[in-house]
Amino acid sequence: MGSIVCKLYEKEAPLTVKNFVDLSRGTKEWTDPKTGQKVKRPLYNGTIFHRVIPNFMIQGGDPLGSGMGDPGYKFRDEFSPALKFEQPGRLAMANSGPNTNGSQFFITEAPTPHLNNLHTIFGQVVEGKELVTKIATVPRDNNDKPRTPVVIKSIQIQRVPGPGAKPEGEAESKSAAPAKRAPVK
C-alpha cells in the first residue's frame, strides 16, 4: 500500500518514544502473548492494523492482532501541554485507562480533541496522510477490523538531524528526532 513517515516527539514523550523505538528495533524484551515466552525481536513487523474507523483513526501494534494483546508490561502516560489532538496524523498510544500503555498505538485521521490527556501523543505523520485515510476506509467488519488484513511490513527508525545538528560522525544533537517509516502491504 505504501509508507507512513512520522516525526517522533522524543523531548515531549521520552519514555513512550524509547518504548516504541526499542520494540520496533527488537532491542527491548517483551513477552510474546502467543507463547508466554520472553523475546527480544521486533514486535511490530508483520502485525496488522486491527481496528480502523473512517474519520477517526487506525490502530495497530497488537502482537495478537485482536486488540487484546500487549508486550507483557505497562508504562505511565506522558502528557505534554504542547501536544493536543487538534490535527490529523497524531501518533499516540492506545490504552485501557490511565498508565496502561504497552505496544498498541493509533494514528488519527481527523482532529480528536476528546482524546486530549487520555492518550500519550508521541509523533506526527509527516508523509503518508493519504495512506492513513486509505487504511481507515478499507472494508471492515462489525468490530472495525479490516476484512482483508492491513499488515505492517516493518517499522524502520531513522535519526534525522534537527536544526543546528552537528555533521555526521560528531556528537548527536539534542534536537535530533527519530522518524519512523512503516511500509504497509
PERA-V833653 format. One record per run of one state. SS is the DSSP state (hx for helix, st for strand, lp for the rest). FROM is the first residue (numbers start at 0). TO is the last residue. If there is no record, write none. Layout:
ss & from & to
SS & FROM & TO
SS & FROM & TO
This chain:
ss & from & to
lp & 0 & 0
st & 1 & 7
lp & 8 & 12
hx & 13 & 24
lp & 25 & 28
st & 29 & 30
lp & 31 & 36
st & 37 & 38
lp & 39 & 46
st & 47 & 47
lp & 48 & 49
st & 50 & 52
lp & 53 & 55
st & 56 & 59
lp & 60 & 73
st & 74 & 74
lp & 75 & 88
st & 89 & 92
lp & 93 & 99
st & 100 & 100
lp & 101 & 103
st & 104 & 107
lp & 108 & 111
hx & 112 & 114
lp & 115 & 119
st & 120 & 126
lp & 127 & 127
hx & 128 & 135
lp & 136 & 138
st & 139 & 139
lp & 140 & 144
st & 145 & 145
lp & 146 & 149
st & 150 & 159
lp & 160 & 175
st & 176 & 183
lp & 184 & 184
